[in-house]
């Protein structure tokens, strides 16, 4: 899948899902957003083959700072990635090492659409 090795974790504790989630074609680039949405879904779908516990562990995996893919997507203003991750049952209640949830990350990024997606 585009050369990404799903199970690899880098020195910062991040997976391919962490990286894909915050690079989803911001600025209204619909084609980029579609591609990244497909990548996120492919990464998650592959994980579900191992069962629901593996899916939850993969989607909600925290990096060295305690941030999940949802945190990263929210902070970087990637609404489509946020919506995709929530649609794949990402836990919106996970807190990073500073006690911040993805909702707070979206608020910090001043992204009203993301705040509404995470809050409502």
SULFEN-V937522 format. One record per backbone hydrogen bond with DSSP energy under -1.0 kcal/mol. CO is the residue of the C=O (numbers start at 1). NH is the residue of the N-H. If there is no record, write none. Layout:
co: (CO/CO)
nh: (NH/NH)
This chain:
co: (1/5/10/12/14/15/16/17/20/28/29/30/31/32/33/34/35/36/37/38/39/40/41/42/43/44/47/48/51/52/53/54/55/56/63/65/67/68/69/70/71/72/73/74/77/78/79/80/81/82/83/85/86/91/96/100/101/102/103/104/105/106/107/111/112/113/114/115/116)
nh: (4/8/13/64/10/19/20/21/23/30/33/34/35/36/37/38/39/40/41/42/43/44/45/46/47/48/50/51/55/56/57/58/59/60/66/97/63/72/73/74/75/76/78/77/79/82/83/84/85/86/87/90/89/94/99/96/105/106/107/108/109/111/110/115/116/117/118/119/120)
